[in-house]
Structure formats: C-alpha cells, structure tokens
Amino acid sequence: METINLLDEVMTIFHRTKIVVAVASLVLLSAGCNRQPPSRRSISILIAPYQDLAMIENATPLGLPKKYDVQISIQTLAWENILPTIASAQVSTQIGFGSYAEYLTKEAQLNPPGSDPVVFIYPAYIYRGGAFVSFNAAVPILTPEALNNPVLVKRFLSYRIGVQKGSIYEMMIYSLAAKVGVDPKSLHLVDTPLNSALLAAEQGSLDIAEAGLTQNAETVKRGGKTVLSMDDMGFADITGFICKRSVLDQHPAEVQAAIHMWFDSVNYVMTDLDKNSAASLSYLNANAATKYTLDQYKQALSQEYFPRNTSEAASQILSPEGKFSYQRIGESMTSYLVATGKVRTAPILPSFISVP
C-alpha cells in the first residue's frame, strides 16, 4: 500500500509540473506576441556640413527615432551634391535639403517629362542674413517704411550696384525694380563676387554692394552703412526638404517623421543655444571646413530664421500673408528667371505637403 501511495504522489507531482510548464509556456508565448517588433521603417537624410543643417544631429540623442518609430541615417555631402544625388538616387527612402531658388532654376532640367520627379515638399528654414551696403552718403537707406516710397526706391536703384549675377541678391534687386515699375535692363548692375563687393564699394567703384553677415559687419566697422536688408524686404531664400515623388508616394510616414525630427531638433537647439549646441558643434568640428566657437555658431545662426514647428512654418512661410510667403518669394524668383532668360517658361511653384 505504501508503495502504491508513493507512486500516486509521484504521478500527481509529475502532472502538476506539466501543467505549470504549460502555463508558463503560454504566458511566454503571449508576451512574445504582444511585444512590438523593432521598427523596420527607416529613412536616409542627406545634409551638408553647415551650421544650420547640423541641428538634425540632435535627433538620435533626443530619442526622436524611437518617438516617431522611424530609424534614420544621416549622410554628409557637399551642398552642391545633394540635389543631383537625390535626383539620381536608387535608394527608396531618401530625403535631403535644397535651396528654393536653385530648385526653381533647375526644375525643368531635373524633371524631364515621364521622369520620377524631384519635388520640393516642405520648408525647413529661411536664410535672411543678406544685405546691401554703401559708403556713399547720398544713397538712401531703405527701411521697411521707405520700401513703400517709390521715389526713394527708384533713387536707390539709380546707383551703381555690385551684385553677383544669378545670385539671390540679384533676385532681390529685380524684385525691388518690379515693385516700382523700373525696367531691370535700365539698372546699373555690376557682376561682382560677394567677397570683392565690399572693397569695391569702399574704394568708390560701386555705390552699393551685396553683403553677407561678415561683409555687413565689416562695412559698419569701416564707417559705411547698411542700406537694405533682406529681412526688412521680406525676401529670402528658403531651404527645404526635397525627395523623389516616388519616395513621397510610397513612404509618406517616413518623410513626415523626418520633417518632425527636424523641427523637434531645431526647437531643442534654439531654446537654449548655450546649453544645447554640443551635438551640432561636435558634428561641425568633425565635418565642416569652418571650426566654430559657440559665439561664432550663434552669430552664424543669427542670419537665419528657424520655425520651431510645422504650425509656425505654415503661418510664416506657407501662408500667402506670411512674412516669408513662399508664393510671393517664388513669384519674384520666377519673374527674375524668365526676365534674365535663365528659364524658357516660368516653373510651377511647388505645392507643399501637409505634415500632421
């Protein structure tokens, strides 16, 4: 009897063990089914080693790929190589940055009939640091108020103006002339590289010269004056996102995630430049020709306007009433391109995507 009872106990324990193992297996299986697999969505972002584009380097440290469930890889190229790389890319998920002015100029060449076109899909930031300077006391200063005075504007346009042919600065002058009904062919424009214009103006061979932030500051140091700023005129070049139409159509979630990561990174950096510039500066020190101190980095960014989110971009760039309305700026640019013979027909302005 004792032998039989012992055997019964052993069998009972054995069956109970099987039940426990089975239950444990079911629990583990259930947990495995509920666990989210790693995201397979990814996108490659092409950037140039510039102070503005470096902000996207904050995306991974901030955990944004996890937040948006899209992995990113960042590839550094020379600025002039981004647009042709996007145009010729075989990569199915690739997005980059491009100049609005350059895109409008080259759109017909990039996108022949029947091609998978490159599309300019959303604005990222504005370059607004350009200006015109003068050492001639007679040249009027075109403040925002003076820009509404046709007499002063025409007087301004009557002087010898140094401006690089085909540049955003020449586009500004053409836009200004169109505003007051002056034929651009009547202007006294001298094709002058940006780095040479300041010296020519100081020596008197030019009355007005194009100037970037550095040249503008140097003019003031040397006793000259800023006579027109890009910001006051509401004129600018827009840097925005570009990709192939097929990428946008087949991978909208990845494209939208990349755009959100950009704005989140910008907001982080611009909220406190002193504390939040480390990742950008580290990237620039490793990849850029210019090695920035924090103060130099902050000064460089002061030339630009950075919307902090898509809502701000919509109100300031996408809206016809925005300070940097892409429609208004685009129409000025296309008018210039047609008038100068750089394009045969005016390019169609892009329709920016919705980024919820």
C-alpha positions in Angstrom: 0.0 0.0 0.0 2.8 2.4 0.9 4.4 1.7 -2.5 1.2 2.4 -4.4 0.6 5.7 -2.4 4.1 6.9 -3.1 3.6 6.1 -6.8 0.4 8.1 -6.8 2.2 11.1 -5.2 4.9 11.0 -7.8 2.4 10.9 -10.6 0.5 13.8 -9.1 3.6 15.9 -8.9 4.5 15.0 -12.5 1.1 16.1 -13.8 1.2 19.3 -11.8 4.7 20.1 -13.2 3.4 19.6 -16.7 0.6 22.0 -16.0 2.9 24.6 -14.6 5.3 24.3 -17.5 2.4 24.5 -20.0 1.0 27.6 -18.3 4.5 29.2 -18.2 4.9 28.4 -21.9 1.6 30.1 -22.7 2.5 33.2 -20.7 5.8 33.5 -22.5 4.1 32.9 -25.9 1.6 35.6 -25.1 4.3 38.0 -24.0 6.1 37.4 -27.2 3.0 38.0 -29.3 2.3 41.3 -27.5 5.9 42.6 -27.7 6.3 45.2 -30.5 8.9 44.1 -33.1 11.7 46.6 -33.8 10.6 49.2 -36.4 11.8 48.4 -39.9 10.8 51.8 -41.2 13.9 54.0 -41.9 14.9 57.0 -44.0 18.3 58.4 -45.1 18.7 62.1 -44.6 21.3 64.0 -46.8 22.9 67.1 -45.3 25.8 69.4 -45.9 28.2 70.3 -43.1 26.6 73.7 -42.4 25.8 75.4 -39.1 22.0 75.2 -39.7 21.7 71.6 -41.1 23.9 70.3 -38.2 20.9 70.6 -35.9 19.5 67.3 -37.2 22.4 65.6 -35.4 20.4 66.1 -32.2 17.6 63.7 -33.4 19.2 60.5 -32.2 20.5 61.8 -28.8 17.0 63.2 -28.2 15.4 59.8 -28.9 13.4 61.0 -31.8 13.7 57.9 -34.0 12.0 55.9 -31.2 9.4 58.7 -30.7 8.4 58.6 -34.3 9.1 54.8 -34.9 11.4 55.5 -37.8 15.1 54.9 -37.9 17.3 57.5 -39.6 20.8 57.5 -41.1 22.5 60.9 -41.8 24.8 61.2 -44.7 27.1 64.2 -45.2 27.6 65.5 -48.8 28.9 68.8 -50.3 25.9 71.1 -50.6 26.1 71.2 -54.4 25.9 67.4 -54.5 22.7 66.9 -52.5 20.2 67.9 -55.3 21.9 65.7 -58.0 22.2 62.8 -55.6 18.5 62.9 -54.8 17.7 63.2 -58.5 19.8 60.1 -59.4 19.2 58.1 -56.2 18.2 54.5 -56.3 17.6 54.5 -52.6 13.9 54.0 -51.9 13.8 56.1 -48.8 16.0 59.2 -49.1 15.3 62.8 -48.3 17.6 65.9 -48.5 17.7 69.6 -48.3 17.7 72.1 -51.1 17.6 75.8 -52.0 14.3 77.0 -53.2 16.0 79.4 -55.7 18.2 76.6 -57.0 15.3 74.2 -57.3 13.2 76.6 -59.3 16.1 77.4 -61.6 16.8 73.7 -62.3 13.4 72.1 -62.0 12.9 71.7 -65.8 16.4 70.1 -66.2 15.8 67.8 -63.2 12.4 66.6 -64.2 12.0 65.8 -67.9 8.6 64.5 -69.0 8.0 61.0 -67.8 10.6 61.0 -65.1 10.2 60.3 -61.4 10.5 64.0 -60.4 12.4 65.6 -57.6 9.8 67.6 -55.5 10.3 70.4 -53.1 8.0 69.3 -50.4 8.3 71.4 -47.2 10.2 74.5 -45.9 12.8 74.0 -43.2 14.4 77.4 -42.5 15.0 80.8 -44.1 18.3 82.5 -45.0 17.6 86.2 -44.3 21.1 87.5 -43.5 21.9 89.1 -46.8 22.0 92.9 -47.2 23.2 95.7 -49.4 25.8 98.2 -48.0 27.2 101.5 -49.1 29.9 104.1 -48.3 28.2 106.7 -50.3 26.4 109.2 -48.1 23.9 110.0 -50.8 22.5 106.5 -51.1 19.1 106.3 -49.2 18.5 103.7 -46.5 15.5 101.6 -47.4 13.8 100.9 -44.1 10.6 98.9 -44.1 8.7 102.2 -44.3 11.0 103.6 -47.1 10.4 100.5 -49.1 6.8 101.7 -49.6 8.1 105.0 -51.0 8.5 104.6 -54.8 10.5 107.8 -55.1 13.2 106.6 -52.6 13.3 103.1 -54.1 13.8 104.5 -57.6 16.5 106.7 -56.3 18.2 103.7 -54.7 18.0 101.8 -57.9 19.7 104.6 -59.9 23.1 103.9 -58.3 25.8 101.5 -59.4 25.0 98.3 -57.6 27.5 95.4 -57.3 25.7 92.1 -57.3 26.8 88.6 -58.4 25.0 87.5 -61.5 22.4 84.8 -60.8 22.5 85.2 -57.0 19.8 85.7 -54.5 21.0 89.3 -54.3 20.3 89.9 -58.0 16.9 88.4 -57.5 16.3 91.0 -54.7 17.2 93.9 -57.0 14.9 92.6 -59.8 12.1 92.2 -57.3 12.6 95.7 -56.0 12.6 97.1 -59.5 9.4 95.3 -60.4 7.7 96.7 -57.3 8.2 100.3 -58.5 7.9 99.6 -62.3 11.6 100.1 -63.2 12.8 98.1 -66.2 15.7 95.9 -64.9 17.5 96.5 -68.1 17.9 100.1 -67.1 19.7 99.3 -63.9 23.4 99.8 -63.4 24.3 96.3 -62.2 28.0 95.2 -62.0 28.6 91.5 -61.8 30.7 91.3 -58.6 31.6 88.3 -56.4 30.4 88.6 -52.8 34.0 88.7 -51.4 35.0 91.5 -53.7 32.0 93.8 -53.5 32.8 95.3 -50.1 36.3 96.5 -51.2 34.9 97.9 -54.5 32.2 99.9 -52.6 34.8 101.2 -50.1 37.0 102.3 -53.0 34.1 104.1 -54.7 33.9 102.0 -57.8 30.5 100.8 -56.6 27.8 102.9 -54.8 26.0 99.9 -53.4 27.3 96.3 -52.8 25.8 93.0 -51.8 26.9 91.7 -48.4 26.6 88.7 -46.2 26.7 88.9 -42.4 30.5 89.2 -42.3 30.7 91.9 -45.0 27.8 93.8 -43.4 29.5 93.9 -40.0 32.8 94.9 -41.6 31.1 97.7 -43.5 29.9 99.3 -40.3 33.3 98.9 -38.7 34.8 100.8 -41.7 32.3 103.7 -41.5 29.8 102.5 -44.1 26.1 101.7 -43.6 23.6 99.0 -44.3 21.2 100.5 -46.9 18.8 97.5 -47.4 18.5 94.2 -45.5 16.9 91.0 -46.8 14.9 90.7 -43.6 13.4 94.2 -44.0 12.4 93.5 -47.5 10.8 90.2 -46.6 12.9 88.5 -49.2 14.8 85.3 -48.6 16.0 82.0 -49.8 14.1 79.1 -48.4 15.9 75.9 -47.6 13.5 73.0 -47.6 13.1 69.2 -47.9 13.5 67.6 -51.3 12.9 64.0 -52.4 11.7 62.0 -55.3 8.0 61.8 -55.9 8.1 58.0 -55.6 9.6 58.3 -52.1 6.9 60.7 -51.0 4.1 58.5 -52.5 5.5 55.2 -51.2 6.9 56.3 -47.8 4.8 59.2 -46.5 5.2 58.2 -42.9 9.0 58.1 -43.0 9.1 61.5 -44.8 6.7 63.1 -42.3 8.8 61.6 -39.4 12.0 63.1 -40.8 10.3 66.5 -41.0 9.1 66.3 -37.5 12.5 65.2 -36.3 14.0 68.3 -37.9 11.6 70.7 -36.2 12.0 69.0 -32.8 15.8 69.2 -33.1 15.6 72.9 -34.1 13.3 73.7 -31.2 15.7 71.9 -28.8 18.8 73.8 -30.0 17.2 77.2 -30.4 15.5 77.0 -27.0 18.9 77.4 -25.3 21.9 77.8 -27.7 24.3 78.0 -24.8 23.3 74.6 -23.4 22.0 72.7 -26.4 24.6 73.2 -29.2 27.0 70.5 -28.2 25.9 67.9 -30.7 25.8 70.4 -33.6 29.3 71.8 -32.8 30.7 68.3 -32.4 29.4 67.4 -35.9 30.7 70.6 -37.4 34.2 70.2 -35.8 34.4 66.7 -37.4 32.9 67.5 -40.8 32.9 71.3 -41.6 35.6 73.4 -43.1 34.8 76.1 -40.5 35.5 75.2 -36.9 33.0 77.2 -34.8 33.3 78.5 -31.3 29.9 78.8 -29.5 29.8 82.5 -30.2 30.6 82.1 -33.8 28.0 79.4 -34.1 25.4 81.7 -32.5 26.4 84.5 -34.8 26.1 82.3 -37.9 22.6 81.2 -36.9 21.5 84.8 -36.5 21.5 85.2 -40.3 18.6 82.7 -40.4 15.0 82.3 -39.3 14.1 78.9 -37.9 10.4 78.0 -37.4 10.1 75.8 -34.3 7.3 73.6 -35.6 5.1 73.0 -38.6 2.4 75.4 -37.3 4.9 78.2 -37.3 6.2 77.2 -40.7 2.7 77.2 -42.0 1.9 80.7 -40.7 5.2 82.4 -41.7 6.1 80.6 -45.0 3.2 78.6 -46.4 0.6 81.3 -45.8 0.3 84.0 -48.5 0.2 86.5 -45.7 3.4 85.2 -44.0 6.5 87.3 -43.7 8.4 84.8 -45.9 5.5 83.7 -48.1 6.9 81.1 -50.5 4.3 82.1 -53.1 5.4 85.7 -53.1 9.1 84.9 -53.0 8.6 82.2 -55.6 6.8 84.5 -57.9 9.6 87.1 -57.6 12.2 84.4 -58.3 10.4 83.0 -61.4 9.9 86.5 -62.8 13.6 87.1 -62.4 14.4 83.7 -64.0 12.2 84.4 -67.0 13.4 88.1 -67.4 17.0 87.0 -67.4 16.5 84.1 -69.8 17.6 81.5 -67.3 14.4 79.5 -68.0 12.2 79.5 -71.0 9.0 79.2 -69.1 8.2 80.0 -65.6 8.5 77.0 -63.3 5.4 75.9 -61.5 5.6 76.7 -57.8 5.6 73.6 -55.6 2.6 72.5 -53.5 3.9 71.8 -50.0 2.7 68.6 -48.3 0.6 68.5 -45.2 2.5 67.4 -42.1 0.0 66.4 -39.4 
